[in-house]
Amino acid sequence: MWFTYQINIVYSLAGKHIFQKEYPHCYKVIRCALPDWQKFSAEFLPELLPVLPWLGDIVEIDRSWRQIQQEKSGSSAGSVPQRLAVNPYLEIVEAHWQGLPEMLAGGEVEIVEGQDYVAVYAVEGSDKPVLHSLTDHQLLALKIVAEQLDIQEIAAETETTVAALHSLLERAVADGLLLAPRSKISRPAQSAVRSDDTKSSSRYSVAEVFTLQWHLTQACDLHCRHCYDRNSSTCLTLQQGREVLQQLYRFCSRHHVTGQISFTGGADYCHQSSCLFSGKPGGAAAA
């Protein structure tokens, strides 16, 4: 097979040291499989295949990581993207066996034949590869960003919610698969909170969440004596309410922040269009 030929070349020309460097996971697996590793030679590879039929997938994982290392060494320090982006140091290996990332991490897992998409990537501050099997949700998050799909259209077509799709993207950012731009809502440098703790200072000078406090309605079925607001302002219509939500959505998208709403009143459940802000179909979660 092609990968046995490739390993033969590396092993024959450079020896075990370079083989270990070029194929670290392959080296680890072969060494564990052979009782006497010191007697190993490249000619043994065909004999190993019946014992390690997934060796070809591991070779692909190592090749992907080596390619990432080469790209990192030839590029300058990573810049913050202007929009949500796929990690530039990410490779996806289409494996024919399942459970390989867990096994390579030292876990006791049964390797079974079956299609698996293995993410091989680098994260900031670490020289070690990150390996894990991609879930359907992670694949969807990568597809949305790579193809610049409109999540509102996806939500409408799949009868899910925009909030649920945003959660997928946020988890992919937390996992390092996606890179997020910085929030555009921040204090001017001269008015930023002074602190010797950079992390603490950033916390108070940059907003990751934008909160809209929405006085939804004056309608109320109570008559509290301490109520401070008894004016008779007009409630928004259902269509006007939807437009407010769209404006909030566009604002948060442009400024790279997570949006949330704090409803006040009156009693919001007395609003004639309160279903707009519920989790029901057509409500705020769907909008």
N, C-alpha and C positions, 0 to 999 in steps of 0.2 A: 504494500500500500504506500501511497505517496509520503505519508508522514514517517514511516519507518525508513524510507530512503533519506529524508531530510535529517532525521536524527542520526543515521549512519554517518552522513557527511560531517555534521558538527562533532560527533563523538570521535570519529576517526582522525579528523584534522586537528582538533583542539583538546581532546581528552576530557576527563571527567569534570575538571574544574570549570571549563567553559560550558560544558553540557549542563552542569548544575546552575550556572548563571543564566543561560539562555532558556532553559526549560525547568524552572525551579519546582513547579508542581508535578511535572512528569518525573523528574528526578526523585521527588519525595515518594511518589506512588511506586515506582520501580524498586526503590530501595526497600520499601516495606514489603514488597512482594517477593523479593529474593532473600533467602536465608543468608547467603554469602555474597553481599554486594561487591566486595573487593574483586571477585572473580567475574564480574559482569563485563560483557563486551557487546558491541552493537549487533553482533550476529545472533544474539539471544532474542532480539525483539520479535521476530515472527513467532517464536515459541511462547512469548508472553501474551500474544493477542487472545488466545482462547481463555486465558486466565484473567486478562484485563481488556475485555472487548471495548471498553470506553476510553482506551488510551488515546485514540485519535481525537476525541473531544477535548481531552486535557491538553493535548498538543496545541489545539486551536486556541484554547484559553491562554496558554503561555505565549503564543505568537501575538495574540491581541494585546497582551500586557506589554510585550517588548515593543510593539508598534507605538503604544501610548507613551512609553518611556522615551522613545526617540523623538516623538512630537513635542513632549514637554521640554526635553533638553535643547531643542532647536527653536523654542519660542520664549518670548519675554514673559514677565510676571503677568498672570491673568488679570484682565480688566473686568470691571463690573459691567454686565450687559445693560443696554438701554431698554430692553424688554425681556420678558421671560424667554429663556433659551435653553437648549439641550446642552448638558455638560460636554464641552468640546473634547474632553478626554474620556469618552465613553465608547466602548465597542460592545456589540451584541453578538454572541456566539450562538448559532442555532445547533444545539446539541441533540444527540440521538439517544441520550441516557439521562434519566432524572435522578437528582440527589447529589450531583457532583460538587456543587459549592459547599454543601454541608459536610461532605466527606473530606474535602480539602481543608476545611476549617477544623478538622479533628473530631467531628461528630460521628457517632455510631448510627449510620443510616444505611438502609438497603438500597443499592443501586438497581434501578429497574429500567428496562428498555422503554423508551417513549420520548416524544418531542419535548424539548425544554429550551427556553430562551434564557441564556445566562448573560447577565450584565457584568462586564469587566470595566472598571473605571477607577480614576484617581480622584481623591478629594483633597482640598487645600489643607496643607499642614501635615500631610502623611506621604511617605514614600512607598507604602505598601498598597497592593491592589485591593479593591473592594470587589468581592464576588458574591452574587446571589441570583437566584432564579427570579425572573420577572413575573409578576402577577398580571392578570388581565387588566386590572386597574392601572398598574404602572405602565403597561404597554399603551393603554388608552391615553394616559397623560403625555407620554412621549409623542404619540401620534398627533395629539391636539397642538402641541407646541411646534413640532417639526413641520407640520403642514399648515400651521397658522389657521386652525379651524375656529369658527365662531361657536363658543360654548352655549350661547343662547339658542342658536339653531339646533345644536346637538340635543340640548335639553328638550326642545319642542318636539324633535323627531323621535326621541327615545323615551318620552314620558318620564323623564327624571327631572331633577331640579338644578338650577344654576349653582346653588349653594353646594350640592353634592359634587358637582364637577370641580368647583373651586377647591373643595377639600382634597380631591384627588391630586390636583396640581400642587397644593401646599405640602401634602405628604411627600410628593416626588421631590420637591425642593429640600425638605428636611432630610430625605434619604441621599441627597447629593446627585440625583439623576438630572435635575433641572437647576438652573441658576436664575435667581430672581434679581431684578434691578432694585436699586435703593429707593426708598420712599422719597417723594418730592415734597413732603410736608415736614419742614424742619425749622428750627429757630435760626435766625441770623447768627453768624459766628460771634459777633460782639455781645449778643444777649444770651448766649448759651450758658447753661449751668456750669459753674466752675467746679471741677473735681479732679483729684489726682487719679481717680479710678476711671480710666477711659471707658470701660464698659458701662459703668454707672452714668457717666456723663452722656454717653450716646443714648441711653435709655430715656433721659429727660429732654434731649434736644431733637430727637427724631421720632415722629409718630408712625407707627406701623398700622394703627387702626384709626379710622375716622368714624366718629359717632354723630349721628343725626338725631337730635331730640325733636320729636315731632308731636306738636300739640294737635292731636287728631280731631278731637271734637269737643264741643261744650256740652253735649248731651250727657245727662247723668240722671239716674233713678234714685239718687240720694240727695239729701239737703243738709249737708254738714254745716254747722254754724261757723266753723273755722275756715271754710273755703274762701280763698283769697281772690278767686276769679269767677265772676258771675256775668261776664259780658255775653252778648248774643252773636258772636261772630259766625259767619256762614261756614258750613262744613264743605270740604272738597267733594266733588263727585267721584265716582269710581274711575272714570277716565283720567281725571286730574290726578288722582292718587297714583295711578299706574305711571303717569308721566313723571311724577316726583321720584318714584322708584327708579325709573330709567335714567333720570338726571343723576341720581346718587350713584348708580352703577357706572355710568360714563365717567363721573368725577373720580371715583375710586380707581377705575382702570387707568385713567390718565396719570394719576398721582401714585400709582403702585402701592395702594394701601388696601387693607381689608375694611369693608364697610359694615356697620351695624346700626340699628335703630333703637332708640329708647322712646316708646310711646307714652304720651301723657294725655290728660284730658281735664275735665270730663271723664267719662267711663268709656274706654275705647270699644267695649262690646256693645255699646248702644249705637255705635255708628252704623248707618245703613249699609255701608260697604265693608263691614268688618271682616268678611271672608277674604278680602284682598290681602289681609295681613296675617292670615292663618296658614297652617301647613297644608290646607286642602288644595286640590287642583284649582289653579287660577289664583291662588293666594300668593303672599310675598315670597314664599320659598320657591314657588314656580316662576315667579316674575324675575 
